[in-house]
Amino acid sequence: SSGINAEYGVVVGKRFANLKDMLSVPTALLFPGKDAVDCSNVSPGTYDQIICLDGTWPQARRLYQKNPLLQSLPKVMLSSTRKSVYLIHTQPTVHHLSTLESVARAIEEMERLDGLEDKLIAPLKEMVRTQFKYGACAHSTQQEARVIRKQEIKNGEKNLTVAPKICDFNYDTF
């Protein structure tokens, strides 16, 4: 089942019988690929809406692969090297972003709305800051964890790190 929140334009679900109707306006899919255009190279007003597949990367890829309508959409992607503020979550690499950060950045870049991303992610940043205050630790990335594990194996350690946490992170400078 799917539901539409008209106030925010958010569609939730796994199957969308009315997807074709929703695509009646110029739409881009925020999804990386060889045929994707960098968001910073999109002219403002080109698209009336963007679709972002929310979930893990394997889930997003499955949604994309199983839906010919999504595959037919023009794709846009982010190539910025800005780091995620969602530090309490283990990301694949330092430049992977949360869905909120990705959408905020895409809109800011495509529509040339300087400062929009910071405004939209302010609640996420405050949530992370609050969790730091109550003992949460910043997580390293999966990529960093692999490097640490390789070194641990090389050193002959038996208890390998799964996802190292950075507990000396200074949330006041965050």
N, C-alpha and C positions, 0 to 999 in steps of 0.2 A: 504494500500500500504506500501511497505517497500523499503528501500534504503540501499545500502552498501557503506560505505566510506572506500575504500580499503587502503587508507593511514593510517588510524587509526584502522581499523578493527571494526568499530562501525556499528551496524545494528539498524535502527530506524523503528518502526512501531508497530502494534498490531497483525497483521496476517503475517505469514511467510510461503509462499508456498514452499520456497526452504530450509526450516530448516533442513530437512533430509540430503540434500547435504552439508550444512554447518557443520554437525556433522560427517563428514567423517574422521576427525582426533580426537585423544583423547581429550575429552571435559569434563569439570566438570561444574556443576551448583553451583554458590555461593548462597546458600539458606539454612537456618538453618533447622534442623530436627533431630530426634532420630537416623536416619541412616547416618547423615552427619559426615564427618571426619574433625577434626580440621585442618585448613590450615597449622599450624606449624608441623603437623604430615605427611604431604604429601612430598614425595621425589621429589627433583628438577627434572624437565624433565618429570614427570608423565603425565602432560597434556600439549597439544599444545595451548589450548585456554580455557578460562572460560567464562561462560555466567552469566551475572548479570541482574536481572530484575529490571529496573529502574521505580520508581513510589512510591506511598504510599504503606504501607504494605498491605492494603486491595486490591489494584490494583495488586501488585506482587503475592499475594496469588491466586487471580482469574486467572491471566495469567498461573500460575503453575497448578492449578486445572483443567483448560480447555485444557491443552496440554499434552497428553500422552507421546510425545517425550521428553518433559522437565522432566516429572516424571521418565522416564527411565534412565536419566543421573545420574552418581555418584554425590553426593552432598558434597560440602565442606562448612565449616563455620568458622567464627571468634569467638574466645573466649577471646580475649584480653580485658583488662579493661581500655584501653586507651580512653580518652574522646575525643569527637568530637571538631574540631576547628570551625565548622560551627555554631557559637554561636548566630547568628542573626536569626536562624530558631528554632522553637520549636520542639524538639525531644521527642519521647515517654519516654525515660529514658536517664540518663546521658551517658550511654554506647552505645546508638544507633548512627550510623554514617551516613554521607551522602553517596551517591552511589560512588562518587569519592574516598572518604576516604576508603570505604570498598574494592573497587577494588585494590587501591594502596597497602593497607595492605595485602590483599590476595596474590597478586603477590610477594610482598616482602617476606612474610612468606613461600610461596610454593617454591619459587626459591632461597631462602636464599640470597637475594640481599639487604644487610644492607644499609639503607639510602635512598632506592628508594621511600618509602612512603613520606618522607619529601620533596623530590624533586618534586614528582607529585602533592602534595597538596599545594606547595608554592604559586601558583597563587590564590587558594581558601583562604588561610590564608591572603594574601595581600588584596584581595577583602574585607574580613571581617574587617581587620584593617582599610582600607580606609572608610568603612561604619561607623565604630566607630568614626572616626575623624569627620564625618559629622553628628553626632547625633544619629546614630543607637544605640540601647540598646541590651545587651545580654539577651536572653530569658531563662527563667527557663524551665525545662522539664515538660511534661504533668504529670509525676509522682509527681514532686514537687508541681505543681499547685493543684493537688488533695489534697495534705496534707494541703496546704494553705487554700483551699476552706472549707475543713472539720473544720479547726480551726475557720474560719470566721462564718460558720454556728453555731458552738458551742458557739461563742461569740454573736450570734444574729444579725450579720451584714446583711443588706439588699442587698447591692451592692457587689456581689461576684466577685472575681478576675477570669478572664478567663485564661490568660497566663501572669503571672507576668513578668515584665522586670527588669533587673538589670542594672539600668542606672549609677551606680557609678563604673562600670567595668573599670579597668585601661587597655586600649588597648596598652599602651606602653610596658607592661610586657607580652603581648600576644605573 
